[in-house]
Amino acid sequence: MSGRWFHEGCDDTGAAGAGCAGPTTTSQSPMEDVDLVLTQGEASWTLGTADAAGRAEQYAVGWQVRLPEDVAPGPAVLSAAGAEVPVLVGGSAPGA
């Protein structure tokens, strides 16, 4: 799992298209200890925690994850630092 633009601060004078929705500051810094959380119904699991890379890497962060055994196939939500993405958890492959 991976994402980009995980940073603190908002320097809207930088690269085109990389705007942010917050007070404009003169600096940005990579976020640290970014939790990746899977939520399904009332249950949630922290799948991993990672630090974002620097500006040259677009503040990318990546997590190596393994789903907990009690996650059920079906809809869920992945979230990290306020960003949310609906996902569909798959079931076991036939014959697995």
C-alpha positions in Angstrom: 0.0 0.0 0.0 1.3 3.5 -0.7 0.2 7.1 -1.0 1.7 10.5 -1.7 1.6 14.1 -0.2 1.8 13.1 3.4 3.4 16.3 4.8 3.0 18.9 7.5 2.8 22.6 6.4 1.5 24.1 3.2 3.8 25.7 0.6 1.4 26.5 -2.3 4.1 28.4 -4.1 5.8 25.1 -5.1 5.0 22.6 -8.0 1.8 23.2 -10.0 -1.0 20.9 -9.0 0.3 20.0 -5.6 -1.8 22.4 -3.6 -3.0 21.9 -0.1 -6.1 22.9 1.8 -4.8 24.7 4.9 -3.0 27.8 6.0 -0.1 28.6 3.7 3.3 28.4 5.3 6.8 28.7 3.9 7.8 25.1 4.6 6.7 21.6 4.4 8.1 18.5 6.2 7.4 14.8 5.8 4.9 13.3 8.2 6.2 10.7 10.7 4.5 7.7 12.2 1.6 7.6 9.6 -0.8 4.9 10.6 -2.6 2.9 7.9 -5.9 1.8 9.4 -8.5 -0.6 7.9 -12.0 -0.2 9.1 -14.8 -2.7 8.5 -18.1 -2.2 10.2 -17.4 -1.4 13.9 -13.9 -3.1 13.8 -10.6 -1.4 12.9 -7.0 -2.6 12.6 -3.8 -0.6 12.3 -2.1 -2.4 9.5 1.2 -0.5 9.7 3.0 2.7 10.6 5.6 4.4 8.3 7.3 7.8 7.8 6.9 9.7 4.6 9.7 10.4 2.2 10.9 13.9 1.4 9.7 16.5 -1.1 11.7 15.1 -4.1 9.7 11.8 -3.6 6.4 13.8 -3.3 6.2 12.9 0.4 5.4 9.3 -0.5 4.8 6.7 2.2 4.5 3.0 1.8 3.4 0.2 4.1 4.0 -3.5 3.8 0.9 -5.1 5.3 -0.7 -8.5 6.0 -4.4 -8.5 6.6 -5.4 -9.9 10.1 -7.2 -13.2 9.9 -10.5 -11.8 11.3 -10.9 -9.3 8.4 -14.0 -10.5 6.4 -14.3 -10.4 2.6 -16.4 -7.3 1.7 -16.4 -3.5 1.8 -14.0 -1.7 4.1 -12.2 1.7 4.3 -8.5 2.4 4.4 -7.4 5.6 6.1 -4.2 7.4 6.8 -3.7 10.9 8.2 -7.2 12.0 7.4 -7.4 10.5 3.9 -9.9 7.7 3.3 -10.4 5.3 0.4 -13.2 2.7 0.2 -11.8 -0.8 -0.7 -13.2 -4.2 -1.3 -11.5 -7.0 0.7 -11.3 -10.2 -1.5 -12.0 -13.7 -0.3 -9.7 -16.7 -0.7 -8.9 -17.9 -4.1 -10.6 -21.2 -5.1 -8.5 -24.2 -4.1 -6.4 -22.1 -1.7 
